[in-house]
Amino acid sequence: MKNRLTVIKELQRRAGEEGHVLAQALARLKRQLAEAEGKLKMLRDYADQYREQLRRAESGGTEWRRAHDLRAFIARIDETIAVQENELRNLQCSGNGLVAQWRHAHQREKALGLLAGRHEMEARLQAARRLQKEIEDWTLRAQAAASSLA
């Protein structure tokens, strides 16, 4: 059966590994967030460009069909923007969950490290007490042997 310190160190190692895996997942998510934000900005820029084209077309007296097509296209871009905003919110929520999980794993690793340190210190203290007791016992035996010889 494993002793307590070995079990604590194993749990600490596992918490460290979990934290590392979660940190990698957070890095991937950060890249995905940046990509999603870039796409959203691009879509908003496109929508702004087409709105400007529509404004110019309407003020220039363009044909009704062209203005209608631009409005329909802008509406599709707006729908795509809404989908992208939703994806971005989902990624942000996932990120919040991952951050919470990473913090928990990190705190657990630290707590287990402190616990392992305490157990190691206690083991050293017990070893020092045993050694001190052995020295005292040896000293008493040596004194007893010396007094019996005298």
C-alpha positions in Angstrom: 0.0 0.0 0.0 1.3 3.4 -0.9 2.1 5.8 1.9 0.3 9.0 2.3 3.1 11.2 0.9 3.3 9.1 -2.3 -0.4 9.4 -2.8 -0.4 13.2 -2.2 2.5 13.6 -4.7 0.7 11.5 -7.3 -2.4 13.6 -6.9 -0.3 16.8 -7.1 1.3 15.5 -10.3 -2.1 14.7 -11.8 -3.4 18.1 -10.9 -0.4 19.6 -12.6 -0.9 17.6 -15.7 -4.6 18.6 -15.7 -3.6 22.2 -15.4 -1.2 21.9 -18.3 -3.8 20.3 -20.5 -6.3 23.0 -19.6 -3.7 25.7 -20.2 -3.2 24.2 -23.7 -6.9 24.2 -24.3 -7.1 27.8 -23.2 -4.4 28.7 -25.6 -6.3 27.0 -28.4 -9.5 28.8 -27.4 -7.7 32.1 -27.3 -6.6 31.5 -30.9 -10.2 30.6 -31.8 -11.5 33.7 -30.1 -9.1 35.9 -32.0 -10.1 34.2 -35.2 -13.8 34.6 -34.4 -13.3 38.3 -33.5 -11.4 38.8 -36.8 -14.3 37.2 -38.8 -16.8 39.3 -36.9 -14.9 42.5 -37.7 -14.5 41.5 -41.3 -18.3 40.9 -41.6 -19.1 44.2 -39.9 -16.7 46.0 -42.3 -18.4 44.3 -45.3 -21.8 45.3 -44.0 -20.6 48.9 -43.6 -19.2 48.9 -47.1 -22.5 47.6 -48.6 -24.6 50.0 -46.5 -22.4 52.8 -47.9 -23.0 51.4 -51.5 -26.7 51.2 -50.8 -26.7 54.8 -49.5 -24.9 56.0 -52.6 -27.1 54.0 -54.8 -30.3 55.3 -53.2 -29.1 58.9 -53.3 -27.9 58.5 -56.9 -31.3 57.3 -58.1 -30.3 53.7 -58.9 -32.8 51.3 -60.1 -35.2 49.7 -57.6 -33.9 46.1 -58.3 -30.3 47.0 -57.5 -31.3 48.7 -54.2 -33.5 45.7 -53.3 -30.6 43.3 -54.0 -28.2 45.3 -51.9 -30.7 45.4 -49.0 -31.2 41.6 -49.3 -27.5 41.1 -49.3 -27.0 43.3 -46.3 -29.7 41.4 -44.5 -27.8 38.1 -45.2 -24.6 39.7 -43.9 -26.5 40.9 -40.8 -27.7 37.3 -40.2 -24.2 36.0 -40.6 -23.0 38.7 -38.1 -25.6 37.5 -35.6 -24.4 33.9 -36.0 -20.8 35.0 -35.6 -21.7 37.0 -32.5 -23.4 33.9 -31.1 -20.3 31.8 -31.8 -18.1 34.4 -30.2 -20.3 34.4 -27.1 -20.2 30.6 -26.9 -16.4 30.6 -27.2 -16.3 33.3 -24.5 -18.5 31.1 -22.2 -16.3 28.1 -22.9 -13.3 30.2 -22.0 -14.9 31.2 -18.7 -15.5 27.6 -17.9 -12.0 26.6 -18.9 -10.5 29.4 -16.8 -12.5 28.2 -13.8 -11.3 24.6 -14.3 -7.7 25.7 -14.8 -7.8 27.8 -11.6 -9.3 24.9 -9.7 -6.6 22.5 -10.9 -3.9 25.1 -10.2 -5.2 25.7 -6.7 -5.5 22.0 -6.1 -1.9 21.4 -7.3 -0.7 24.2 -4.9 -2.7 22.9 -2.0 -1.4 19.4 -2.5 2.1 20.8 -2.8 1.7 22.5 0.6 0.3 19.3 2.1 3.2 17.2 0.7 5.6 19.8 2.2 3.9 19.5 5.6 4.1 15.7 5.4 7.8 15.8 4.4 8.5 18.2 7.3 6.6 16.0 9.7 8.6 13.0 8.5 11.9 14.8 9.0 10.7 15.9 12.5 9.8 12.3 13.4 13.1 11.0 12.1 15.0 13.7 14.1 12.9 12.7 17.2 13.8 9.0 16.6 17.4 9.8 16.2 17.4 12.0 19.4 15.7 9.1 21.3 18.2 6.6 20.0 21.1 9.0 21.1 19.5 9.4 24.5 19.0 5.6 24.9 22.6 4.9 23.8 23.8 7.6 26.2 21.8 6.0 29.1 23.1 2.5 28.2 26.7 3.8 28.0 26.3 5.5 31.4 24.8 2.4 32.9 27.6 0.3 31.5 30.2 2.7 32.7 28.7 2.8 36.2 28.5 -1.0 36.4 32.2 -1.2 35.5 33.2 1.2 38.2 
